[in-house]
Amino acid sequence: MRKKSFLLGMIFVTVLALSGCGEDKNEKTTAAVTEIVSTENLTESEDKTEETTEVTMETTTEATQATEIKIAVVGDGLNESQEYYENMYRDVLNFNYKTLSGGTDNYEYAEGTSGIGEIVMNGSENAIDIVGYTFIDSNDDGIAELVIGGIYEERDGKYYGENLYSVYTYDVMPQLILEGWSRNRCYLLNDATYFTEGSSGAIYNVFENYRLGKNEVELSCTDYYFTKEKDDTFQEIGFYHNNTAEWEASVSEEMGEDEYWDTLTAYTDRVIPLEFTPFSNYEYVESQTGSNEVSIKWITKEELHETQMGNFVADTSEFEVIAAITSSQRIMDLNILSLTYQGVDDMDNIVFSTEELYSYGDFDPGNPFAITLTLYGTIPSYGISYVTADGVTHYYAIGESGMDGSAVLIEFVATE
């Protein structure tokens, strides 16, 4: 089962279907940035030709009343170092690095890569130079978000951009909360909220404002504005607003055309640039997550029946999955566990309390075993423990990769 990610602006998928519509690293990056700036300016100019309404009225919406706040970044507000946060989001950064450096032949779509995928598939030889990453705390909860975005400017050896391609927060593992691409442009505002805007021609336009609550892993909608035809004749366009993120006139309030475009302008005026580290300056480090002794993968019911491997059923549901585990060496006292999340300890280790559901005993290589379970949200509910030859007990939660949906083992500390 693939969990549903909260991707903003997905209404445009439906709308579009309906409408049819010898240099060093720094020198290379600077040259690439110069090239991309000219391209982005051209795109913005083309987009503006679709706008037929001149903004003349003064808006009094909340968009103009938001209070600018200071956003914590590495070295100014965040408690840990750049290296610490790179290790925290290592799997995501590695995946983006390989995608940007691999070229068109190696690109495979994964959640969170729509924006960088467009750059790669357009054949940009400088993709790794014009995309960067940074860490911010947009909800003031002490947990840094990873932001991946486009670089459009270099000043005094530092690189800046506004377009966000993906944003992740962290809860047990990285969680994708926002994804941007050419038809769904995403930005950070000066009050640390997120703004998205997209269009598919002269009729359809949507822009949105979202906030990440403290200790949350999903964005909540504060404002959602859209245009839509009023009837089947397509002769008159309506302008609407709600705060439920629904592309539906019946649950929205209608507003004036001038007020609509004034509000959009008020939001775009509050977009702020971020300082990015280009991926060309990223040091790829193999992830240390997972188990050295045990591997895990999702299998189908057909594969389970064909292999006739043993299977413990932790629970069954409409969304159940089957995880097959194998070992590379003999391990002892393999147990299947029910997990309850307790938080993190002083060393930033994930902590679960455990309940033994099934004791397998000693587990040998070449003898896979399956566990049927359900993934309830982003926090794992099931895991395993085992003892290695040195007498050490190891604990791993069974989760799903936020990048490609594969099964992963997440090490944790067990508490009574």
KEKE-3310 file (N, C-alpha, C; in steps of 0.2 Angstrom, whole numbers, plus 5000, padded with zeros to 4 digits):
npx = (5004:5003:5005:4994:5000:5001:4998:4998:4987:4983:4971:4973:4977:4965:4958:4967:4965:4953:4953:4963:4974:5181:5179:5177:5166:5159:5160:5153:5141:5137:5136:5126:5115:5114:5109:5097:5090:5086:5078:5067:5062:5057:5047:5039:5035:5027:5017:5011:5005:4993:4985:4971:4966:4968:4976:4969:4962:4962:4966:4959:4961:4966:4978:4986:4987:4995:5007:5025:5037:5052:5061:5068:5084:5098:5112:5106:5095:5090:5094:5104:5118:5122:5127:5121:5107:5108:5111:5099:5090:5095:5092:5082:5089:5100:5093:5087:5099:5105:5095:5095:5109:5109:5103:5092:5090:5091:5081:5067:5051:5046:5037:5037:5047:5042:5045:5059:5061:5055:5065:5076:5071:5069:5081:5091:5108:5114:5107:5110:5116:5107:5097:5094:5095:5089:5087:5074:5064:5048:5037:5040:5043:5054:5058:5067:5062:5065:5069:5068:5073:5072:5086:5090:5098:5114:5124:5138:5144:5134:5118:5102:5084:5067:5056:5049:5052:5050:5045:5049:5044:5049:5045:5048:5052:5057:5044:5034:5027:5023:5023:5030:5028:5029:5016:5011:5015:5026:5029:5037:5031:5032:5027:5030:5021:5014:5013:5004:5002:4994:4989:4979:4978:4966:4955:4955:4961:4971:4975:4983:4984:4994:4997:5009:5006:5012:5022:5015:5012:5005:5000:4988:4974:4972:4967:4959:4958:4950:4946:4932:4921:4904:4893:4888:4890:4902:4903:4904:4915:4917:4923:4930:4931:4937:4940:4943:4950:4943:4938:4926:4911:4899:4902:4909:4912:4907:4917:4922:4930:4941:4944:4948:4960:4968:4970:4978:4989:4993:4997:5008:5017:5022:5031:5046:5064:5075:5090:5100:5109:5118:5115:5126:5136:5133:5138:5138:5133:5132:5117:5114:5104:5092:5094:5109:5108:5096:5084:5070:5055:5041:5028:5016:5000:4999:5013:5016:5009:5014:5027:5026:5030:5032:5020:5015:5000:4998:4987:4972:4965:4957:4967:4979:4996:5009:5024:5040:5053:5070:5086:5104:5112:5113:5101:5095:5080:5069:5056:5040:5033:5021:5019:5020:5021:5033:5040:5056:5072:5085:5096:5091:5086:5073:5059:5050:5037:5034:5025:5025:5020:5021:5032:5046:5058:5074:5082:5086:5097:5091:5078:5064:5052:5035:5025:5009:5001:4995:4998:4996:4994:5008:5017:5025:5017:5020:5034:5050:5061:5077:5091:5108:5124:5133:5126:5118:5103:5092:5081:5068:5057:5044:5042:5037:5045:5046:5050:5050:5040:5044:5047:5054:5066:5067:5077:5075:5074:5069:5057:5050)
npy = (4994:5011:5025:5040:5055:5072:5082:5098:5108:5098:5098:5103:5093:5087:5098:5101:5089:5091:5102:5100:5104:5114:5121:5126:5121:5132:5141:5134:5133:5147:5150:5142:5147:5159:5156:5149:5160:5168:5160:5158:5171:5172:5163:5168:5180:5175:5169:5180:5186:5179:5185:5196:5205:5221:5226:5236:5240:5241:5229:5222:5210:5196:5192:5203:5207:5199:5195:5198:5186:5180:5167:5152:5146:5136:5140:5152:5151:5138:5123:5113:5108:5110:5098:5089:5090:5086:5072:5068:5069:5061:5050:5056:5067:5060:5053:5064:5070:5059:5058:5071:5071:5060:5061:5060:5047:5040:5044:5041:5042:5048:5051:5068:5072:5078:5092:5093:5083:5088:5097:5088:5080:5089:5090:5097:5101:5106:5103:5099:5110:5120:5117:5117:5114:5117:5120:5124:5131:5131:5131:5133:5123:5117:5107:5104:5108:5101:5109:5109:5117:5129:5137:5154:5165:5171:5178:5186:5173:5166:5157:5159:5157:5155:5147:5132:5115:5104:5100:5094:5087:5080:5065:5052:5047:5055:5066:5069:5085:5095:5098:5105:5110:5115:5118:5120:5130:5134:5142:5150:5161:5177:5176:5163:5154:5143:5146:5142:5142:5141:5138:5134:5140:5153:5152:5144:5146:5144:5148:5146:5146:5139:5132:5125:5116:5116:5102:5094:5084:5086:5099:5113:5120:5138:5148:5147:5150:5151:5150:5147:5141:5147:5140:5128:5134:5141:5155:5164:5168:5163:5169:5163:5158:5149:5140:5127:5120:5115:5113:5119:5127:5128:5126:5138:5155:5168:5180:5197:5201:5210:5210:5197:5196:5206:5200:5189:5196:5202:5191:5186:5197:5195:5184:5176:5175:5160:5155:5143:5128:5122:5107:5102:5105:5096:5082:5066:5053:5036:5030:5025:5019:5005:4987:4977:4964:4959:4960:4968:4967:4972:4960:4952:4944:4933:4930:4926:4915:4907:4905:4899:4902:4905:4914:4927:4934:4950:4959:4962:4970:4982:4988:4981:4975:4965:4960:4953:4946:4943:4935:4938:4931:4919:4922:4925:4922:4929:4940:4946:4962:4973:4991:5006:5023:5033:5045:5054:5051:5059:5058:5059:5047:5037:5031:5018:5009:4992:4977:4960:4950:4938:4924:4919:4912:4905:4911:4908:4910:4911:4907:4914:4924:4930:4944:4949:4965:4981:4998:5011:5027:5038:5034:5019:5004:4991:4980:4972:4962:4955:4944:4945:4936:4941:4944:4955:4964:4969:4981:4985:4995:4993:5001:5013:5019:5036:5040:5031:5021:5009:4995:4998:4996:5003:5008:5008:5013:5003:5003:5000)
npz = (5000:4996:5004:5005:4999:5004:4992:4985:4975:4966:4960:4947:4939:4936:4930:4919:4911:4907:4900:4890:4891:4911:4923:4940:4954:4959:4948:4938:4943:4944:4931:4926:4934:4928:4916:4918:4924:4914:4907:4916:4917:4904:4904:4915:4909:4898:4905:4910:4899:4898:4907:4909:4916:4924:4938:4950:4961:4979:4990:5005:5011:5022:5017:5015:5028:5035:5047:5046:5050:5059:5052:5057:5053:5047:5058:5062:5073:5071:5080:5077:5066:5049:5044:5053:5049:5036:5037:5044:5034:5024:5015:5007:5001:4995:4985:4977:4973:4965:4955:4949:4944:4936:4924:4909:4905:4917:4925:4936:4940:4956:4971:4975:4966:4955:4951:4949:4941:4929:4925:4923:4913:4903:4898:4903:4906:4917:4928:4941:4946:4946:4955:4972:4990:5007:5025:5035:5049:5048:5056:5069:5079:5082:5074:5059:5043:5027:5012:4995:4980:4966:4960:4956:4957:4960:4973:4979:4981:4986:4985:4978:4978:4974:4969:4975:4975:4982:4999:5015:5031:5047:5055:5063:5051:5035:5029:5015:5012:5003:4986:4971:4954:4936:4933:4945:4955:4969:4984:4998:5010:5019:5032:5035:5030:5017:4999:4985:4967:4951:4934:4920:4906:4900:4908:4920:4936:4950:4967:4983:5001:5014:5030:5041:5055:5072:5076:5066:5052:5040:5029:5033:5026:5024:5015:5000:4983:4968:4950:4939:4927:4925:4920:4908:4896:4896:4895:4905:4919:4935:4951:4966:4983:4997:5012:5013:5003:4992:4975:4971:4968:4975:4988:4991:4993:4982:4974:4969:4953:4952:4965:4967:4959:4965:4977:4974:4969:4981:4989:4981:4982:4994:4994:4998:4995:4997:5004:4996:4996:4982:4973:4967:4976:4986:4996:4993:5003:5008:5014:5031:5036:5040:5042:5045:5045:5041:5028:5019:5010:5000:4996:4985:4987:4979:4977:4989:4991:4980:4984:4996:5009:5027:5036:5047:5053:5057:5057:5048:5034:5023:5017:5019:5019:5013:5021:5017:5025:5025:5030:5031:5038:5052:5064:5081:5091:5084:5084:5082:5083:5091:5090:5099:5098:5106:5105:5104:5111:5122:5113:5101:5096:5089:5099:5104:5113:5116:5111:5112:5098:5091:5092:5083:5084:5081:5066:5050:5036:5019:5021:5020:5028:5031:5035:5038:5038:5042:5037:5047:5044:5045:5055:5060:5065:5068:5070:5072:5082:5086:5090:5088:5085:5094:5105:5106:5106:5093:5087:5075:5066:5055:5040:5027:5013:5010:4997:4987:4990:4994:5006:5022:5035:5051:5063:5081:5098:5111:5124:5140)
capx = (5000:5006:5001:4992:5004:4997:5001:4994:4986:4982:4965:4975:4977:4958:4957:4971:4962:4947:4955:4968:4980:5187:5178:5176:5159:5155:5159:5148:5134:5135:5135:5120:5110:5113:5105:5090:5086:5084:5072:5062:5059:5053:5041:5034:5032:5022:5011:5007:5001:4986:4981:4968:4963:4972:4975:4968:4959:4966:4963:4959:4961:4971:4984:4990:4988:4999:5013:5031:5041:5059:5061:5074:5088:5105:5116:5102:5088:5090:5099:5109:5122:5120:5128:5116:5101:5109:5110:5092:5086:5100:5088:5079:5094:5103:5088:5087:5106:5105:5090:5098:5115:5108:5101:5086:5090:5090:5075:5061:5046:5044:5033:5042:5052:5039:5048:5066:5060:5054:5071:5080:5068:5070:5088:5096:5115:5116:5101:5113:5119:5102:5093:5097:5092:5090:5083:5071:5058:5042:5031:5042:5042:5061:5060:5068:5060:5070:5066:5072:5070:5076:5091:5089:5102:5120:5126:5143:5145:5128:5113:5095:5079:5060:5052:5050:5050:5047:5046:5048:5045:5052:5042:5051:5056:5055:5037:5033:5021:5022:5027:5029:5031:5028:5009:5009:5021:5025:5033:5037:5029:5036:5024:5032:5016:5016:5008:5004:4998:4994:4984:4979:4974:4963:4949:4956:4967:4970:4980:4981:4989:4994:5001:5011:5005:5017:5022:5011:5015:5001:4998:4981:4972:4970:4964:4959:4955:4950:4941:4928:4915:4898:4888:4890:4891:4908:4903:4905:4919:4916:4929:4928:4936:4935:4946:4943:4953:4939:4937:4918:4908:4894:4905:4913:4909:4909:4920:4923:4936:4946:4946:4952:4967:4971:4972:4984:4995:4995:5001:5014:5021:5025:5035:5053:5069:5078:5097:5101:5115:5117:5116:5133:5140:5131:5142:5134:5135:5128:5113:5116:5098:5091:5098:5114:5107:5089:5081:5063:5052:5033:5026:5009:4997:5001:5020:5016:5006:5019:5033:5024:5034:5028:5016:5011:4995:4997:4981:4970:4961:4956:4974:4984:5001:5013:5031:5044:5060:5076:5092:5110:5116:5109:5100:5091:5075:5066:5050:5035:5031:5016:5023:5017:5026:5034:5044:5063:5076:5090:5101:5087:5084:5066:5057:5043:5035:5033:5022:5027:5014:5023:5039:5048:5063:5080:5080:5092:5097:5088:5071:5060:5046:5031:5021:5004:5000:4992:5001:4991:4997:5015:5021:5024:5013:5023:5041:5053:5067:5081:5097:5114:5128:5137:5121:5115:5096:5091:5074:5067:5050:5042:5038:5037:5049:5043:5053:5047:5035:5047:5047:5060:5067:5069:5080:5072:5075:5063:5056:5045)
capy = (5000:5017:5030:5046:5061:5078:5086:5104:5110:5092:5099:5105:5087:5086:5104:5100:5084:5094:5108:5098:5108:5115:5126:5124:5120:5138:5144:5131:5135:5153:5151:5139:5151:5165:5153:5148:5166:5171:5155:5159:5177:5171:5159:5173:5184:5171:5168:5186:5187:5176:5189:5201:5210:5225:5226:5243:5241:5240:5224:5222:5203:5194:5191:5209:5209:5194:5198:5195:5183:5178:5160:5149:5143:5134:5146:5157:5149:5130:5121:5109:5110:5108:5090:5085:5089:5082:5065:5067:5069:5058:5046:5061:5071:5056:5052:5070:5070:5054:5060:5077:5070:5054:5062:5058:5039:5037:5047:5037:5046:5046:5057:5074:5073:5081:5098:5092:5078:5092:5099:5083:5077:5094:5089:5102:5098:5109:5102:5098:5116:5125:5115:5117:5112:5121:5118:5130:5129:5135:5131:5135:5118:5115:5102:5107:5106:5101:5112:5108:5122:5131:5143:5159:5171:5171:5185:5185:5166:5162:5155:5160:5155:5156:5141:5126:5109:5099:5102:5088:5088:5074:5062:5045:5047:5061:5065:5074:5089:5100:5097:5110:5109:5121:5120:5121:5134:5134:5147:5152:5168:5180:5174:5156:5149:5141:5149:5139:5146:5138:5140:5130:5144:5159:5151:5141:5148:5142:5150:5143:5147:5133:5132:5119:5117:5113:5095:5091:5081:5088:5106:5114:5126:5144:5151:5143:5154:5148:5153:5142:5143:5147:5136:5124:5138:5144:5162:5168:5165:5165:5170:5160:5158:5145:5138:5119:5117:5112:5116:5118:5134:5127:5127:5143:5162:5171:5187:5201:5199:5214:5208:5191:5197:5210:5196:5186:5201:5203:5185:5186:5202:5192:5178:5177:5170:5156:5153:5136:5124:5119:5100:5101:5105:5091:5076:5060:5048:5031:5030:5020:5016:4998:4982:4974:4957:4957:4964:4967:4970:4971:4955:4951:4938:4928:4928:4923:4908:4903:4903:4895:4904:4906:4920:4929:4939:4954:4961:4962:4976:4983:4991:4977:4974:4959:4961:4947:4947:4937:4937:4936:4927:4916:4927:4921:4925:4934:4942:4951:4967:4979:4996:5012:5028:5037:5051:5053:5052:5064:5057:5059:5040:5035:5027:5014:5004:4986:4971:4954:4947:4932:4923:4914:4908:4906:4913:4906:4913:4907:4905:4920:4924:4935:4947:4953:4970:4987:5004:5016:5033:5038:5031:5012:5001:4985:4979:4965:4962:4949:4944:4943:4932:4945:4944:4962:4964:4974:4983:4989:4996:4991:5007:5013:5024:5042:5042:5026:5017:5002:4993:4999:4995:5009:5006:5012:5011:5000:5005:4995)
capz = (5000:4996:5008:5001:5001:5003:4987:4984:4968:4962:4956:4940:4935:4933:4925:4913:4908:4904:4895:4885:4891:4915:4928:4947:4955:4959:4942:4934:4946:4943:4924:4926:4936:4923:4910:4921:4926:4908:4905:4920:4915:4898:4907:4918:4904:4894:4909:4911:4893:4899:4912:4905:4921:4927:4945:4951:4967:4985:4994:5012:5013:5027:5014:5016:5035:5039:5051:5044:5056:5057:5050:5059:5048:5050:5060:5065:5075:5071:5085:5075:5061:5042:5043:5056:5045:5030:5040:5046:5028:5020:5010:5002:4998:4990:4979:4973:4970:4960:4950:4946:4941:4932:4917:4907:4905:4924:4929:4937:4945:4963:4975:4977:4961:4949:4949:4947:4935:4923:4923:4920:4907:4898:4895:4906:4908:4923:4933:4948:4948:4947:4960:4979:4996:5013:5031:5039:5054:5046:5061:5075:5083:5083:5069:5053:5036:5021:5006:4989:4976:4960:4961:4950:4958:4964:4975:4984:4982:4989:4979:4981:4974:4977:4968:4979:4971:4987:5006:5019:5038:5049:5060:5062:5044:5031:5027:5010:5013:4998:4979:4966:4947:4932:4933:4952:4958:4976:4987:5005:5012:5024:5038:5036:5027:5010:4994:4978:4962:4945:4929:4914:4901:4902:4912:4926:4940:4958:4972:4989:5006:5018:5036:5044:5062:5076:5077:5061:5046:5034:5029:5033:5021:5027:5010:4993:4978:4961:4945:4936:4923:4929:4917:4903:4890:4897:4893:4911:4923:4942:4956:4972:4989:5003:5016:5013:4998:4987:4969:4970:4969:4980:4995:4991:4992:4976:4975:4963:4949:4954:4972:4966:4956:4970:4983:4971:4970:4988:4991:4977:4985:5001:4993:5000:4993:5002:5002:4994:4994:4976:4974:4965:4982:4990:4997:4993:5008:5008:5020:5036:5039:5039:5046:5042:5045:5039:5023:5019:5004:5000:4991:4984:4990:4974:4978:4996:4990:4976:4988:5002:5015:5033:5037:5053:5051:5063:5057:5041:5033:5016:5015:5022:5015:5016:5021:5017:5028:5024:5034:5028:5043:5057:5070:5086:5095:5080:5087:5078:5088:5090:5092:5101:5097:5112:5104:5104:5117:5121:5108:5095:5094:5090:5104:5104:5118:5112:5114:5108:5095:5089:5093:5078:5086:5077:5059:5046:5029:5014:5023:5021:5032:5029:5040:5035:5042:5039:5038:5049:5044:5044:5061:5060:5071:5069:5070:5073:5086:5085:5094:5084:5088:5099:5111:5106:5103:5088:5086:5069:5064:5048:5037:5020:5010:5007:4991:4981:4993:4996:5013:5025:5042:5054:5069:5086:5105:5114:5131:5143)
cpx = (5004:5002:5000:4996:4999:5000:4996:4993:4985:4975:4967:4976:4970:4957:4961:4968:4956:4948:4960:4975:4987:5186:5177:5168:5156:5155:5154:5141:5132:5133:5128:5114:5109:5108:5098:5086:5083:5078:5066:5058:5055:5047:5036:5031:5026:5016:5007:5003:4994:4982:4978:4965:4968:4971:4975:4966:4963:4963:4964:4959:4966:4978:4989:4991:4992:5006:5020:5034:5048:5058:5068:5078:5094:5109:5112:5095:5087:5096:5105:5113:5119:5121:5123:5109:5102:5108:5103:5088:5090:5097:5085:5084:5098:5099:5088:5094:5106:5101:5093:5104:5114:5106:5094:5085:5089:5085:5069:5057:5046:5041:5039:5047:5049:5043:5055:5066:5059:5061:5076:5077:5068:5077:5093:5103:5117:5111:5104:5115:5113:5096:5097:5093:5094:5086:5080:5066:5052:5037:5033:5041:5049:5063:5061:5065:5065:5066:5071:5069:5075:5081:5091:5094:5108:5123:5132:5144:5140:5123:5106:5090:5072:5055:5054:5047:5047:5049:5044:5048:5047:5048:5043:5055:5054:5048:5036:5026:5019:5026:5025:5031:5029:5021:5007:5015:5020:5031:5032:5035:5032:5033:5025:5026:5018:5011:5009:5000:4999:4988:4984:4975:4971:4957:4950:4962:4965:4976:4978:4986:4988:4998:5003:5010:5011:5016:5017:5015:5011:5000:4990:4980:4970:4966:4965:4955:4955:4945:4938:4923:4909:4893:4892:4892:4898:4909:4905:4910:4917:4923:4927:4933:4932:4941:4946:4946:4949:4937:4930:4915:4903:4896:4909:4909:4912:4912:4921:4930:4942:4949:4950:4959:4971:4974:4978:4990:4998:4999:5008:5019:5025:5030:5042:5058:5072:5085:5098:5108:5114:5118:5123:5138:5138:5136:5138:5137:5130:5124:5115:5109:5097:5095:5103:5113:5101:5087:5074:5061:5044:5033:5019:5007:4999:5008:5020:5014:5011:5025:5032:5028:5029:5025:5013:5007:4995:4990:4979:4965:4961:4963:4980:4990:5005:5021:5035:5051:5064:5082:5098:5114:5111:5108:5095:5085:5071:5059:5046:5032:5025:5020:5018:5022:5027:5037:5051:5066:5081:5095:5097:5086:5076:5064:5050:5043:5033:5029:5023:5020:5015:5031:5041:5053:5069:5078:5086:5091:5094:5081:5067:5054:5042:5027:5016:5002:4997:4996:4996:4995:5005:5020:5020:5021:5016:5030:5044:5059:5070:5087:5103:5119:5132:5132:5117:5108:5095:5083:5073:5059:5049:5038:5039:5041:5045:5045:5050:5042:5038:5047:5054:5060:5070:5071:5077:5075:5069:5063:5050:5038)
cpy = (5006:5022:5036:5052:5067:5083:5092:5105:5104:5093:5101:5098:5086:5092:5103:5094:5086:5099:5106:5101:5105:5120:5123:5124:5127:5142:5141:5133:5142:5154:5147:5143:5156:5162:5152:5154:5168:5166:5157:5165:5176:5168:5164:5178:5181:5170:5174:5188:5185:5181:5195:5207:5214:5226:5234:5244:5239:5235:5224:5215:5202:5193:5197:5211:5204:5197:5194:5192:5181:5170:5157:5145:5140:5140:5152:5155:5141:5128:5117:5111:5107:5100:5086:5084:5085:5074:5064:5066:5065:5054:5051:5065:5066:5054:5058:5071:5065:5056:5066:5076:5064:5055:5059:5050:5036:5039:5042:5041:5044:5052:5062:5076:5076:5087:5097:5087:5082:5095:5094:5081:5082:5094:5094:5098:5101:5108:5102:5105:5121:5123:5114:5115:5117:5118:5124:5127:5133:5135:5131:5130:5114:5109:5105:5104:5106:5104:5112:5113:5124:5137:5148:5165:5169:5178:5183:5178:5163:5162:5156:5158:5156:5150:5135:5120:5104:5101:5095:5090:5081:5072:5054:5044:5053:5060:5071:5078:5094:5098:5102:5108:5115:5123:5121:5124:5135:5139:5147:5159:5171:5179:5166:5151:5148:5144:5145:5142:5142:5140:5135:5134:5150:5158:5149:5144:5146:5145:5148:5146:5142:5134:5125:5120:5114:5106:5091:5089:5082:5096:5107:5120:5132:5148:5147:5147:5151:5151:5147:5144:5142:5142:5132:5128:5141:5151:5166:5164:5168:5165:5168:5159:5153:5143:5130:5116:5113:5116:5116:5124:5133:5128:5133:5150:5165:5178:5191:5199:5203:5212:5202:5192:5202:5205:5192:5190:5202:5197:5185:5191:5200:5186:5180:5172:5166:5155:5146:5134:5121:5111:5098:5102:5100:5085:5070:5055:5042:5031:5024:5017:5009:4994:4979:4966:4955:4962:4963:4970:4968:4965:4955:4945:4932:4926:4924:4915:4904:4901:4899:4896:4905:4913:4921:4934:4944:4958:4961:4968:4977:4985:4987:4976:4968:4960:4955:4949:4941:4940:4935:4932:4924:4921:4923:4926:4930:4934:4947:4955:4971:4985:5002:5018:5032:5043:5049:5054:5058:5064:5057:5052:5040:5030:5024:5010:4998:4981:4965:4951:4940:4930:4917:4910:4910:4907:4912:4909:4908:4904:4911:4919:4930:4938:4951:4958:4976:4993:5009:5023:5033:5035:5023:5009:4994:4985:4972:4967:4955:4950:4942:4939:4935:4946:4951:4961:4970:4975:4987:4989:4995:4997:5007:5019:5030:5043:5037:5021:5010:5001:4995:4997:5001:5007:5011:5009:5009:5002:5001:4999)
cpz = (5000:4999:5004:5004:5000:4998:4985:4976:4963:4958:4948:4936:4932:4928:4919:4908:4904:4898:4889:4886:4895:4921:4935:4948:4955:4953:4938:4936:4944:4935:4923:4928:4932:4918:4913:4922:4919:4905:4909:4919:4909:4900:4910:4914:4900:4898:4910:4905:4894:4904:4908:4910:4924:4934:4947:4958:4973:4989:5001:5015:5018:5024:5015:5023:5039:5041:5048:5050:5054:5057:5052:5053:5051:5052:5063:5067:5076:5076:5083:5068:5054:5041:5047:5052:5039:5032:5041:5039:5022:5014:5004:4998:4993:4984:4975:4969:4964:4954:4946:4942:4936:4925:4915:4907:4912:4928:4930:4942:4952:4966:4977:4972:4955:4946:4946:4941:4928:4921:4920:4913:4901:4895:4898:4909:4914:4929:4940:4950:4949:4952:4967:4984:5002:5019:5034:5044:5052:5051:5068:5081:5085:5079:5062:5047:5031:5015:5000:4984:4971:4962:4955:4951:4962:4966:4980:4986:4986:4984:4982:4976:4978:4975:4972:4975:4976:4994:5010:5026:5040:5055:5059:5056:5040:5028:5021:5012:5008:4992:4974:4959:4943:4932:4940:4956:4965:4979:4995:5006:5018:5031:5039:5034:5020:5005:4988:4973:4955:4940:4923:4908:4904:4907:4919:4930:4947:4961:4979:4995:5012:5024:5038:5052:5066:5077:5072:5056:5040:5035:5030:5029:5025:5022:5003:4988:4971:4956:4942:4932:4927:4927:4912:4897:4890:4895:4899:4916:4930:4946:4963:4977:4994:5007:5017:5008:4993:4981:4967:4972:4974:4987:4996:4991:4986:4978:4968:4959:4951:4961:4972:4964:4961:4975:4980:4971:4977:4991:4987:4979:4991:5000:4994:4997:4999:4999:5001:4994:4987:4977:4971:4970:4987:4990:4998:4998:5008:5015:5025:5039:5037:5043:5042:5041:5042:5033:5022:5013:5004:4995:4990:4987:4985:4975:4985:4995:4985:4980:4994:5008:5021:5033:5043:5051:5058:5063:5049:5040:5025:5013:5018:5016:5018:5015:5022:5020:5027:5028:5030:5032:5048:5063:5075:5089:5091:5083:5082:5084:5086:5093:5094:5102:5104:5111:5103:5110:5117:5116:5101:5092:5094:5095:5104:5110:5113:5115:5109:5105:5093:5090:5088:5080:5082:5070:5055:5039:5024:5016:5025:5025:5031:5035:5036:5040:5039:5041:5040:5049:5043:5049:5061:5066:5072:5067:5071:5078:5085:5089:5089:5088:5094:5105:5111:5103:5099:5087:5079:5068:5057:5045:5030:5018:5008:5000:4985:4984:4995:5004:5016:5032:5045:5061:5075:5093:5108:5122:5134:5143)
residu = (MET:ARG:LYS:LYS:SER:PHE:LEU:LEU:GLY:MET:ILE:PHE:VAL:THR:VAL:LEU:ALA:LEU:SER:GLY:CYS:GLY:GLU:ASP:LYS:ASN:GLU:LYS:THR:THR:ALA:ALA:VAL:THR:GLU:ILE:VAL:SER:THR:GLU:ASN:LEU:THR:GLU:SER:GLU:ASP:LYS:THR:GLU:GLU:THR:THR:GLU:VAL:THR:MET:GLU:THR:THR:THR:GLU:ALA:THR:GLN:ALA:THR:GLU:ILE:LYS:ILE:ALA:VAL:VAL:GLY:ASP:GLY:LEU:ASN:GLU:SER:GLN:GLU:TYR:TYR:GLU:ASN:MET:TYR:ARG:ASP:VAL:LEU:ASN:PHE:ASN:TYR:LYS:THR:LEU:SER:GLY:GLY:THR:ASP:ASN:TYR:GLU:TYR:ALA:GLU:GLY:THR:SER:GLY:ILE:GLY:GLU:ILE:VAL:MET:ASN:GLY:SER:GLU:ASN:ALA:ILE:ASP:ILE:VAL:GLY:TYR:THR:PHE:ILE:ASP:SER:ASN:ASP:ASP:GLY:ILE:ALA:GLU:LEU:VAL:ILE:GLY:GLY:ILE:TYR:GLU:GLU:ARG:ASP:GLY:LYS:TYR:TYR:GLY:GLU:ASN:LEU:TYR:SER:VAL:TYR:THR:TYR:ASP:VAL:MET:PRO:GLN:LEU:ILE:LEU:GLU:GLY:TRP:SER:ARG:ASN:ARG:CYS:TYR:LEU:LEU:ASN:ASP:ALA:THR:TYR:PHE:THR:GLU:GLY:SER:SER:GLY:ALA:ILE:TYR:ASN:VAL:PHE:GLU:ASN:TYR:ARG:LEU:GLY:LYS:ASN:GLU:VAL:GLU:LEU:SER:CYS:THR:ASP:TYR:TYR:PHE:THR:LYS:GLU:LYS:ASP:ASP:THR:PHE:GLN:GLU:ILE:GLY:PHE:TYR:HIS:ASN:ASN:THR:ALA:GLU:TRP:GLU:ALA:SER:VAL:SER:GLU:GLU:MET:GLY:GLU:ASP:GLU:TYR:TRP:ASP:THR:LEU:THR:ALA:TYR:THR:ASP:ARG:VAL:ILE:PRO:LEU:GLU:PHE:THR:PRO:PHE:SER:ASN:TYR:GLU:TYR:VAL:GLU:SER:GLN:THR:GLY:SER:ASN:GLU:VAL:SER:ILE:LYS:TRP:ILE:THR:LYS:GLU:GLU:LEU:HIS:GLU:THR:GLN:MET:GLY:ASN:PHE:VAL:ALA:ASP:THR:SER:GLU:PHE:GLU:VAL:ILE:ALA:ALA:ILE:THR:SER:SER:GLN:ARG:ILE:MET:ASP:LEU:ASN:ILE:LEU:SER:LEU:THR:TYR:GLN:GLY:VAL:ASP:ASP:MET:ASP:ASN:ILE:VAL:PHE:SER:THR:GLU:GLU:LEU:TYR:SER:TYR:GLY:ASP:PHE:ASP:PRO:GLY:ASN:PRO:PHE:ALA:ILE:THR:LEU:THR:LEU:TYR:GLY:THR:ILE:PRO:SER:TYR:GLY:ILE:SER:TYR:VAL:THR:ALA:ASP:GLY:VAL:THR:HIS:TYR:TYR:ALA:ILE:GLY:GLU:SER:GLY:MET:ASP:GLY:SER:ALA:VAL:LEU:ILE:GLU:PHE:VAL:ALA:THR:GLU)
# end
